[in-house]
């Protein structure tokens, strides 16, 4: 079987080594005679999977002991609600920086639950750039500041997070978690759907500073209270067992490559290859994001006409490339180059782009 040249934005490519190992263990996991998806989440075998995944994530991301690591369900979209439910404080505003569609959706949900306002926005310039730190309008008494670290639709990324010592920083890292080294202590809470860099869809990672758990109110529904999952090592209810197992395999794969530092180096190399293909095309391709805000995960670009874009995508599909169409809301093209996308696939795409423009 020939593997696709997969540039999907999410669910996205998984490491081939991980898929092969999962295939090998699918029917019989470590002599149990069961697949992981068949065994009890209370069994010692699954508890070992769950504990190992949490431990590996802590090691790879250098997560301090004063943070909880949770494996939840509902995707990042449920976190749009859980964050304000658990972190809002009476009399204080929650601040949101708008850098794309997902940030807008997070703000919409927060407004349903309390006072949430825009601290800065890149909407007026078509979300081509991340707002500068000087544009942030904050009060020291804010409940929290929310950012989306990488924007899959527009291809922009925060390269330096905002510094606000008196306000907890909350980050949706769904599309760039573990793609580069970050200082966890800069954040009060991080959440991420797994389906781009960490594993398959179905599990969401939440990293929360323990003191923030005290903000959760007893009136919250049990399943929407972070304390519930922290007290039960994410095993309060039946978790997405297969997704957590695959998450563990992805973490082991990342560790075998040299960890997050090695992944970051490779991700920069992949991004440089594609941005060079855009910049050296004499205007045949045009990047959507301004240079200083360019994403290392999602390279977005347009061609000179709708007709030429359709031809480009059709020829790319015939050659085995998949997932290159831009988001329906903006059009154009997008290459998502998450951790598991091999550099060889990126080189093949850059070569195709050059050949197509020459032709």
HELIX and SHEET records of a PDB file:
HELIX    1   1 UNK A   16  UNK A   25  1                                  10    
HELIX    2   2 UNK A   36  UNK A   38  5                                   3    
HELIX    3   3 UNK A   44  UNK A   61  1                                  18    
HELIX    4   4 UNK A   75  UNK A   87  1                                  13    
HELIX    5   5 UNK A  101  UNK A  113  1                                  13    
HELIX    6   6 UNK A  123  UNK A  125  5                                   3    
HELIX    7   7 UNK A  133  UNK A  135  5                                   3    
HELIX    8   8 UNK A  184  UNK A  186  5                                   3    
HELIX    9   9 UNK A  210  UNK A  215  5                                   6    
HELIX   10  10 UNK A  222  UNK A  224  5                                   3    
HELIX   11  11 UNK A  226  UNK A  231  1                                   6    
HELIX   12  12 UNK A  241  UNK A  257  1                                  17    
HELIX   13  13 UNK A  260  UNK A  279  1                                  20    
HELIX   14  14 UNK A  291  UNK A  293  5                                   3    
HELIX   15  15 UNK A  306  UNK A  318  1                                  13    
HELIX   16  16 UNK A  343  UNK A  358  1                                  16    
SHEET    1   A 2 UNK A   5  UNK A   6  0                                        
SHEET    2   A 2 UNK A 321  UNK A 322  1                                        
SHEET    1   B 7 UNK A  67  UNK A  72  0                                        
SHEET    2   B 7 UNK A 204  UNK A 209 -1                                        
SHEET    3   B 7 UNK A 189  UNK A 193 -1                                        
SHEET    4   B 7 UNK A 168  UNK A 172  1                                        
SHEET    5   B 7 UNK A 144  UNK A 148  1                                        
SHEET    6   B 7 UNK A  94  UNK A  98  1                                        
SHEET    7   B 7 UNK A 116  UNK A 121  1                                        
SHEET    1   C 2 UNK A 150  UNK A 151  0                                        
SHEET    2   C 2 UNK A 156  UNK A 157 -1                                        
SHEET    1   D 3 UNK A 286  UNK A 287  0                                        
SHEET    2   D 3 UNK A 298  UNK A 302 -1                                        
SHEET    3   D 3 UNK A 333  UNK A 336 -1                                        
END                                                                             
